[in-house]
């Protein structure tokens, strides 16, 4: 008996572990959460009244935790002379908001790769992995069975829905790569990246040439070095120019064309046309910070807001479009905080918010806009600093913006910084422990929603729920329930109710005794009434036929007797 119980417990443990590695597990989680929303009193009413979105735009503020938003909001208002107003960011005015849980498959605090896969595929994966199922190690030895093929991008492309992204990071960076990269470590961005020679993996840059990325409508960001050979200043040792190879791929459809933009001038002079596929790479790696661009009074790269608008314009130009999914990332919010440089992060968040506002003003009522973060940073706002002073200053010995880890720790010999030092745009806020790059924070992050069915993104949800809800609203996964099924059921219900109403309104004259039963007050359903009407009509036809037959028979028997007389 004990041995049997042991094996039952072991089997249960294994099933639970395997369950979390599978999409079925996370689909069950998503389905249960979504059903609770849809079956609530409010959900039932709203679902019946709203038309599902045709397009979905997902804005990801990388590293944009709640404390980051609060501190950046204060700093922005102080810079604009509105410190007492505490004016919210544009996305904070969206009518619906919630919280997203960010833990990865194997850690409480996620990295950007695992969190992006969760939001764009709907399942938890291991840290630092892209498009790879948990439990398959760091080498590409398992073929197709290790690859994730049910992400938003894969399913959307198969349905004829357009996909694209814009980012201030390299196109091969973790968040954008989560849309398309398969079975690869996030650091394997080019052919000679560390670990590539023993991994048997396809580098991330090369994967823009294969499904699903080769069918994307828009790819905008940085990362020239990952796509170009070392002979022209790139990182590749295989002498390939992936950019040129992409430009010479066959377009998705014969009517389409591929357009390659390799600099700001190309971007400025580009005019979106119907049925274009657009690849724009504007920096050697990641974009420079907006603060640095402003200090130099230069525009070496397009602004995120400009790329976001361009991406929407290209998407909207598609002929006979079935809709689109667009991801827009403010990557430098995170990269600035990794160095504890909060002045830079504030300006990056403001630019991110500017992109959201401009896109929101550009799209129609058929577009759902979501704003969230992939993770937070270990940032806090301690002390009781007076509002009359800059948020970057100290309250006595306590910094008002403080990181748990990062280069702001310095050499450990802590000195009190001055107000003047704190206003340096590249000033590193203090940190408790030294790391070259500050560690992320594990707390929940905000999610803000606007547009059709935005109310589905309220409350506290797993970050996998974001992908599940998008698949549901865009009817992407044929194996799962979707809003298309809901609309179909609602249409059928409406048609039945209309038929019942019509049949119920069909009354028969009281003088007709044969149909007197239809005028009673019995609660007969419309379908029963229809059956009774048909039965009565058939009975009359049968009676008429019998009368004709009897008459014919009677005449046939009478005539011979008359002739014999």
C-alpha positions in Angstrom: 0.0 0.0 0.0 2.8 2.4 0.9 4.5 1.6 -2.4 1.3 2.3 -4.3 0.8 5.6 -2.5 4.4 6.6 -3.3 3.9 6.0 -7.0 0.6 7.9 -7.0 2.4 10.9 -5.3 5.3 10.6 -7.7 2.9 10.5 -10.7 1.0 13.5 -9.4 4.2 15.4 -8.9 5.5 14.6 -12.4 2.1 15.5 -13.9 2.1 18.8 -12.2 5.6 19.6 -13.3 5.0 18.5 -16.9 1.7 20.4 -16.9 3.4 23.7 -16.3 5.7 23.0 -19.3 2.8 22.6 -21.6 0.6 25.1 -23.3 -2.4 23.1 -22.2 -1.7 24.0 -18.6 -1.5 27.7 -19.3 -4.5 27.6 -21.6 -6.5 26.1 -18.7 -5.3 29.0 -16.4 -6.2 31.5 -19.1 -9.6 29.9 -19.9 -10.6 29.8 -16.2 -9.6 33.5 -15.7 -11.4 34.6 -18.9 -14.6 32.6 -18.2 -14.9 34.3 -14.8 -14.7 37.7 -16.6 -17.1 36.8 -19.4 -19.7 35.2 -17.1 -19.8 38.0 -14.6 -22.9 40.3 -14.7 -20.8 43.1 -16.1 -19.0 40.9 -18.6 -22.1 39.4 -20.0 -23.5 42.9 -20.7 -20.3 44.3 -22.2 -19.6 41.2 -24.3 -23.0 41.5 -25.9 -22.6 45.2 -26.6 -19.1 45.4 -28.0 -17.6 44.5 -31.4 -14.2 42.7 -31.0 -11.1 44.6 -32.0 -9.8 44.2 -35.5 -6.3 45.4 -34.5 -4.3 45.0 -31.3 -1.3 47.2 -30.3 0.8 46.1 -27.4 3.1 48.8 -25.9 5.8 47.3 -23.6 7.8 49.7 -21.4 10.8 47.6 -20.6 11.5 47.7 -16.9 8.6 50.1 -16.3 7.6 49.1 -12.8 5.2 51.1 -10.6 7.9 52.9 -8.7 9.6 53.8 -12.0 6.4 55.3 -13.3 5.8 57.2 -10.0 9.3 58.7 -9.8 9.4 59.5 -13.6 6.0 61.2 -13.3 7.2 63.4 -10.4 10.4 64.3 -12.3 8.5 65.1 -15.5 6.1 67.3 -13.6 8.9 69.1 -11.8 10.7 69.7 -15.1 7.5 71.2 -16.6 6.6 73.3 -13.6 3.6 71.2 -12.6 5.0 69.6 -9.4 1.8 70.3 -7.4 -0.5 69.0 -10.1 1.1 65.5 -10.4 -0.2 65.3 -14.0 -0.5 61.6 -15.0 1.2 60.1 -18.1 -1.2 59.7 -21.0 -1.5 56.0 -20.7 -2.4 56.4 -17.0 -5.7 58.0 -18.2 -6.8 54.8 -19.9 -10.2 53.7 -18.6 -9.2 50.2 -17.6 -6.1 49.0 -15.6 -4.9 46.0 -13.7 -1.8 44.2 -12.5 0.3 41.6 -14.2 2.4 38.9 -12.5 5.8 38.5 -14.0 7.5 35.4 -12.6 9.1 33.1 -15.2 9.0 29.3 -15.3 12.0 28.9 -13.1 12.6 32.2 -11.2 10.5 34.6 -9.1 12.1 37.6 -10.9 12.0 37.4 -14.6 14.3 38.5 -17.4 13.0 40.2 -20.5 13.1 37.1 -22.7 11.0 34.9 -20.5 8.5 37.7 -19.8 8.2 38.6 -23.5 7.6 35.0 -24.4 4.8 34.8 -21.8 3.1 38.0 -23.1 3.4 37.0 -26.8 3.1 33.2 -26.6 1.0 32.6 -23.5 3.2 30.2 -21.6 6.0 30.5 -19.0 9.5 29.6 -20.1 12.9 29.4 -18.5 15.1 32.5 -18.1 17.0 33.8 -21.1 15.3 31.5 -23.6 13.3 32.4 -26.7 10.9 30.2 -28.5 12.1 27.1 -26.6 10.0 24.9 -24.4 11.2 24.4 -20.8 13.5 21.4 -20.1 15.4 21.3 -23.4 18.7 22.8 -22.1 20.9 25.4 -23.9 21.7 23.4 -27.0 19.5 23.0 -30.0 19.4 19.2 -30.0 15.7 18.4 -30.0 14.5 19.8 -33.3 10.9 20.9 -33.7 9.7 19.4 -30.4 11.6 22.0 -28.5 10.2 25.0 -30.5 7.2 27.1 -29.6 4.9 27.4 -32.6 1.7 28.7 -31.1 2.7 32.3 -30.3 0.6 35.3 -31.4 2.9 36.0 -34.4 2.8 32.4 -35.7 -1.0 32.0 -35.4 -1.7 35.5 -36.7 0.4 35.0 -39.9 -1.4 31.7 -40.5 -4.7 33.5 -40.3 -3.7 36.3 -42.7 -3.3 38.9 -39.9 -0.4 41.2 -40.2 2.3 41.4 -37.6 5.0 44.0 -36.9 7.1 45.7 -34.2 9.1 48.8 -33.4 11.7 49.1 -30.7 14.5 51.3 -29.5 16.7 48.2 -28.9 18.3 46.0 -31.5 15.8 44.0 -33.5 17.5 40.9 -32.2 17.1 42.0 -28.5 15.0 39.8 -26.2 11.6 41.6 -26.3 11.2 41.9 -30.1 12.9 38.5 -30.7 10.3 36.8 -28.6 7.9 37.4 -31.5 9.8 35.3 -33.9 13.0 33.5 -32.6 12.9 29.8 -32.0 14.8 27.5 -29.7 17.7 29.9 -28.9 19.4 31.6 -25.9 18.7 35.4 -25.9 22.4 36.2 -26.2 22.9 34.3 -29.5 22.1 37.3 -31.6 24.7 36.7 -34.3 26.6 33.7 -35.7 29.8 34.2 -33.5 28.0 35.1 -30.3 29.3 33.3 -27.1 28.1 29.7 -27.1 27.0 29.6 -30.7 29.8 27.4 -32.0 28.8 24.5 -29.7 25.1 25.0 -29.6 23.9 23.9 -33.1 21.4 26.8 -32.8 20.3 29.3 -35.5 21.3 32.8 -34.5 18.5 35.3 -33.9 19.5 37.7 -36.7 19.3 34.9 -39.3 15.8 34.0 -38.1 14.3 37.1 -39.6 14.6 35.2 -42.9 12.3 32.4 -41.9 8.8 31.9 -40.6 7.2 33.9 -39.0 9.5 36.9 -39.2 9.9 36.8 -43.0 6.2 37.6 -43.3 6.2 40.5 -40.8 4.9 43.8 -42.3 7.2 46.0 -40.1 10.5 45.5 -38.3 12.0 48.7 -36.9 14.8 49.1 -34.5 18.6 48.9 -34.2 21.2 46.2 -34.5 23.2 46.7 -37.8 26.1 44.9 -36.2 24.2 41.6 -35.7 23.2 41.5 -39.4 26.4 42.6 -41.1 29.8 40.9 -41.7 32.9 42.0 -39.7 34.4 43.1 -43.0 32.1 46.2 -42.9 32.1 46.7 -39.2 29.5 44.1 -38.2 29.8 41.2 -35.8 29.2 38.3 -38.2 32.0 36.0 -39.2 30.1 34.1 -41.9 30.4 37.0 -44.4 26.7 37.3 -44.7 24.6 40.5 -44.9 21.3 39.4 -43.4 19.8 42.8 -44.3 20.4 42.3 -48.0 19.2 38.7 -47.9 16.0 39.9 -46.3 15.5 42.5 -49.1 15.8 39.8 -51.7 13.4 37.4 -50.2 10.2 36.8 -52.1 7.4 39.1 -50.7 4.5 37.5 -48.9 2.3 38.1 -51.9 3.1 39.0 -55.6 1.6 42.5 -55.2 3.9 43.3 -52.3 7.4 44.8 -52.1 10.2 44.7 -49.6 11.7 48.0 -48.5 15.0 48.2 -46.5 15.8 51.4 -44.6 19.3 51.7 -43.2 19.4 55.2 -41.8 17.4 58.2 -40.5 17.4 59.9 -44.0 15.8 56.8 -45.5 13.2 56.8 -42.7 12.4 60.5 -43.2 11.9 60.2 -47.0 10.0 56.9 -46.8 6.3 57.1 -47.7 4.1 54.2 -46.7 2.5 52.5 -49.7 0.0 49.7 -50.0 1.3 46.1 -49.5 4.8 46.9 -48.3 7.0 44.9 -46.0 9.4 47.3 -44.2 12.7 46.5 -42.4 14.4 49.6 -40.8 17.6 49.3 -38.9 19.0 52.6 -37.7 21.7 52.0 -35.1 24.8 49.7 -34.7 23.1 48.2 -31.7 20.6 49.9 -29.4 19.4 53.4 -29.9 21.1 56.3 -28.1 19.3 57.8 -25.2 16.9 60.7 -25.9 18.8 62.9 -23.4 22.0 62.4 -25.3 20.3 63.1 -28.6 18.9 66.3 -27.1 22.3 67.4 -25.6 23.9 66.9 -29.0 21.0 68.6 -30.8 21.0 65.6 -33.2 18.7 63.1 -34.7 21.0 60.2 -35.4 18.0 57.8 -35.1 14.2 58.2 -35.4 12.3 58.8 -32.3 10.2 56.0 -30.9 7.1 58.0 -31.5 8.0 58.5 -35.1 8.6 54.8 -35.6 5.4 53.9 -33.9 3.4 56.2 -36.2 5.2 54.9 -39.2 4.5 51.3 -38.2 0.8 52.0 -37.9 0.7 53.8 -41.2 2.3 50.8 -43.0 -0.1 48.4 -41.2 -3.1 50.5 -42.2 -2.0 50.6 -45.9 -2.5 46.8 -46.2 -5.1 45.9 -48.9 -8.0 43.8 -47.7 -6.4 43.6 -44.3 -7.8 41.2 -41.7 -6.3 43.3 -39.0 -2.9 43.5 -37.4 -0.9 42.9 -34.2 1.8 45.5 -33.5 4.3 45.5 -30.6 6.0 48.7 -29.7 8.8 48.7 -27.1 10.4 51.5 -25.1 13.6 49.5 -24.5 15.8 52.2 -23.1 13.6 52.7 -20.0 15.2 49.4 -18.8 18.7 50.0 -20.1 19.0 53.3 -18.3 17.9 51.7 -15.0 20.4 48.9 -15.3 23.0 51.7 -14.9 20.9 53.4 -12.2 20.7 56.5 -14.4 17.2 57.7 -13.7 17.4 61.0 -15.5 17.8 59.0 -18.7 15.0 56.6 -17.7 12.6 59.5 -17.1 13.1 60.9 -20.6 12.8 57.5 -22.2 9.5 56.9 -20.4 8.2 60.3 -21.5 9.1 59.4 -25.1 7.4 56.1 -24.7 4.3 57.9 -23.4 4.5 60.3 -26.4 4.4 57.4 -28.8 1.3 55.9 -27.1 -0.5 59.3 -27.3 0.3 59.8 -31.0 -0.7 56.2 -31.9 -3.9 56.5 -29.9 -4.8 59.7 -31.8 -4.1 57.9 -35.1 -6.0 54.6 -34.8 -9.8 54.1 -34.9 -12.3 52.6 -32.6 -11.6 49.1 -33.9 -8.1 49.0 -32.3 -7.4 47.7 -28.8 -4.3 49.4 -27.2 -2.5 47.8 -24.3 0.3 49.3 -22.2 2.3 47.2 -19.8 5.9 46.3 -18.7 7.8 43.0 -19.0 9.2 43.5 -15.4 10.0 46.1 -12.8 13.3 47.3 -11.4 14.3 47.1 -7.8 13.7 50.8 -7.2 12.2 52.6 -4.3 11.3 56.2 -3.3 12.3 56.4 0.4 12.4 59.4 2.7 10.1 62.4 3.1 11.6 64.9 0.6 9.7 68.2 0.4 7.9 68.7 -2.9 9.7 72.0 -3.4 12.9 70.0 -4.0 13.9 67.9 -7.0 13.1 64.2 -6.7 16.7 63.4 -7.5 18.0 65.1 -4.3 18.4 63.7 -0.8 16.2 63.8 2.2 19.0 64.2 4.7 21.2 61.2 4.2 18.6 59.2 2.2 18.4 59.4 -1.6 14.9 59.9 -2.8 15.5 57.5 -5.7 17.3 54.4 -4.5 18.2 51.1 -6.3 18.7 47.8 -4.6 21.6 46.9 -6.9 23.8 48.5 -9.6 26.8 50.6 -10.4 25.5 53.4 -8.2 27.0 51.5 -5.2 30.4 52.8 -6.4 33.4 51.5 -4.5 31.5 51.2 -1.2 32.9 54.3 0.3 29.6 56.2 0.4 29.6 60.0 0.3 26.6 62.3 0.3 26.1 63.6 -3.2 25.2 67.3 -3.7 22.1 68.7 -5.3 24.2 69.9 -8.2 25.7 66.4 -8.8 22.2 64.9 -8.7 21.1 67.1 -11.6 23.8 65.7 -14.0 21.8 63.8 -16.7 24.1 60.8 -16.3 24.1 60.8 -12.5 23.8 57.2 -11.1 21.4 57.0 -8.2 22.8 55.2 -5.2 22.4 51.4 -4.8 22.7 49.0 -1.9 24.8 46.3 -3.6 27.3 46.5 -6.5 26.5 45.0 -9.9 27.7 46.2 -13.3 24.0 46.0 -14.3 21.2 46.5 -11.8 19.0 43.5 -11.1 15.3 43.5 -12.0 12.5 43.7 -9.5 10.0 40.8 -9.0 6.9 42.7 -8.1 3.7 42.9 -10.3 3.6 45.5 -13.0 0.7 47.7 -14.2 -1.4 47.1 -17.4 -3.5 49.8 -18.9 -6.1 49.2 -21.7 -8.2 51.2 -24.1 -10.5 50.1 -26.9 -12.8 47.2 -27.6 -12.9 44.6 -24.8 -10.3 46.6 -22.8 -12.2 45.5 -19.6 -10.8 42.0 -20.0 -7.4 43.3 -18.8 -8.5 44.4 -15.3 -7.7 42.8 -11.9 -4.6 40.8 -11.3 -3.6 38.4 -14.0 -0.6 36.3 -15.1 1.4 37.8 -17.9 0.5 34.8 -19.9 -3.1 36.0 -19.8 -2.2 38.9 -22.0 -1.4 36.5 -24.8 -4.4 34.3 -24.1 -6.8 37.3 -24.2 -5.2 38.6 -27.4 -5.6 35.2 -29.1 -9.2 35.0 -27.9 -10.0 38.5 -29.2 -8.3 38.0 -32.6 -9.6 34.4 -33.0 -6.1 33.0 -33.5 -6.1 29.6 -31.8 -8.6 27.1 -33.4 -7.9 24.7 -30.4 -9.2 27.3 -27.9 -12.3 29.3 -27.4 -12.5 32.6 -29.1 -14.6 35.7 -29.3 -15.7 34.5 -32.8 -17.4 31.5 -31.1 -19.0 33.9 -28.7 -20.3 36.1 -31.5 -21.5 33.1 -33.4 -23.5 31.9 -30.4 -24.9 35.3 -29.8 -25.9 35.7 -33.4 -27.6 32.3 -33.4 -29.4 33.2 -30.2 -30.5 36.5 -31.7 -31.8 34.7 -34.8 -33.8 32.3 -32.7 -35.3 35.0 -30.6 -36.2 36.9 -33.8 -37.9 33.8 -35.2 -39.8 33.2 -32.0 -40.9 36.8 -32.1 -42.1 36.6 -35.7 -43.9 33.3 -35.1 -45.5 34.6 -31.9 -46.9 37.6 -33.8 -48.5 35.3 -36.4 -52.2 35.0 -35.1 -55.1 33.3 -36.8 -58.7 34.7 -37.1 -60.9 33.6 -34.1 -63.6 32.6 -36.7 -61.3 29.7 -37.8 -62.1 27.0 -35.3 -59.5 24.7 -36.7 -56.7 27.1 -35.4 -58.5 28.1 -32.2 -55.8 26.4 -30.1 -53.2 29.0 -31.4 -55.2 31.8 -29.7 -55.0 30.3 -26.2 -52.7 31.9 -23.6 -50.6 28.8 -23.1 -46.9 29.6 -23.1 -46.1 27.7 -26.3 -42.6 28.4 -27.7 -42.4 29.8 -31.3 -41.0 26.5 -32.6 -44.0 24.5 -31.2 -46.4 27.0 -32.8 -44.7 26.6 -36.1 -45.1 22.8 -35.8 -48.8 23.1 -34.9 -49.4 25.3 -37.9 -47.7 22.9 -40.2 -49.6 20.0 -38.7 -52.9 21.7 -39.2 -52.2 22.7 -42.8 -51.2 19.1 -43.6 -54.4 17.8 -41.9 -56.5 20.1 -44.1 -54.7 19.0 -47.2 -55.2 15.3 -46.3 -58.9 16.0 -45.6 -59.3 17.8 -48.9 -57.7 14.9 -50.7 -60.1 12.4 -49.0 -63.1 14.5 -50.0 -62.0 14.5 -53.6 -61.3 10.8 -53.5 -64.8 10.0 -52.0 -66.5 12.2 -54.6 -64.7 10.5 -57.4 -65.6 7.0 -56.0 -69.2 8.0 -55.5 -69.6 9.3 -59.0 -68.0 6.1 -60.4 -70.6 3.9 -58.6 -73.7 5.9 -59.5 -73.2 6.4 -63.3 -73.5 2.7 -64.3 -76.8 2.3 -62.6 -78.2 5.3 -64.3 -77.2 3.9 -67.8 -78.7 0.5 -67.1 -82.1 1.9 -66.4 
